[in-house]
Amino acid sequence: LDGPPPPTNNATKTEPSEEGQKRTIVTAEGGIYKGDFSEAGKREGRGEYIWPNGDRYVGDFSNNTKNGNGILYFSNGDKRVGVWKGDKLHGQATYYYSGGRIDEEVWEEDNKTSEKRRK
C-alpha cells in the first residue's frame, strides 16, 4: 500500500492538544486521517489513516508519512505490526492472518528480505 496522500482542506476538524494540533481531515481520494499535526500542517506524531477500501494504519507519522511503529489493519481481517521509515516498511514486522497464521518478516525499504512462519 502506498502511503496516505498529502492532506487537503476538503474537510477539517481541529482540536487543541499539548503537542500541537489534533485534526480529522478527508483527502481528495476519500481517505480519512485523524491525529496529530505539526504547526506547519503536516501529519506529525500519532494518528490513524483510513483508506477508502477500509484498510487503516494506526501509528507514528512524520512529515506526512508513516514513520515509526505502527499497525496496518487490512479490510480482510489481517494485520501487520511493524516499523515504517519514510512511508516504507523497514525492519522487523509480524503479519497476523485472520485465520490464525502468524509470519515473522524482515523488510528493507519496503522489500521483504525474509519471512518465517511462526504459527
DABELWO-V361886 format. One record per pair of residues at least 24 apart in sequence whose C-alpha atoms are under 10 Angstrom apart, sorted by the first residue. I is the first residue (numbers start at 1). J is the second residue. If there is no record, write none. Layout:
BEGIN
i->[I | I]
j->[J | J]
END
This chain:
BEGIN
i->[1 | 1 | 1 | 1 | 1 | 1 | 2 | 2 | 2 | 2 | 3 | 3 | 3 | 3 | 3 | 3 | 3 | 3 | 3 | 4 | 4 | 4 | 4 | 4 | 4 | 4 | 4 | 4 | 4 | 4 | 4 | 4 | 4 | 5 | 5 | 5 | 5 | 5 | 5 | 5 | 5 | 5 | 6 | 6 | 6 | 6 | 6 | 7 | 7 | 7 | 7 | 7 | 7 | 7 | 8 | 19 | 19 | 20 | 20 | 21 | 22 | 22 | 23 | 24 | 24 | 25 | 26 | 27 | 27 | 31 | 31 | 32 | 33 | 33 | 34 | 35 | 35 | 35 | 36 | 36 | 36 | 37 | 37 | 37 | 37 | 38 | 38 | 38 | 46 | 48 | 51 | 55 | 57 | 59 | 59 | 60 | 60 | 61 | 61 | 61 | 62 | 62 | 63 | 69 | 71 | 74 | 78 | 80 | 80 | 81 | 82 | 82 | 83 | 84 | 84 | 84 | 85 | 85 | 86 | 94]
j->[51 | 55 | 72 | 87 | 88 | 110 | 65 | 66 | 87 | 88 | 49 | 51 | 57 | 64 | 65 | 66 | 86 | 87 | 88 | 29 | 31 | 32 | 33 | 43 | 49 | 50 | 51 | 56 | 57 | 64 | 65 | 66 | 87 | 29 | 30 | 31 | 32 | 33 | 49 | 51 | 64 | 65 | 42 | 43 | 63 | 64 | 65 | 31 | 32 | 33 | 41 | 42 | 43 | 64 | 41 | 44 | 45 | 44 | 45 | 45 | 46 | 47 | 47 | 48 | 49 | 49 | 50 | 51 | 52 | 55 | 56 | 56 | 57 | 58 | 58 | 59 | 60 | 61 | 60 | 61 | 62 | 61 | 62 | 63 | 64 | 62 | 63 | 64 | 70 | 72 | 75 | 79 | 81 | 83 | 84 | 84 | 85 | 85 | 86 | 87 | 86 | 87 | 87 | 93 | 95 | 98 | 102 | 104 | 105 | 105 | 106 | 107 | 107 | 108 | 109 | 110 | 109 | 110 | 110 | 118]
END
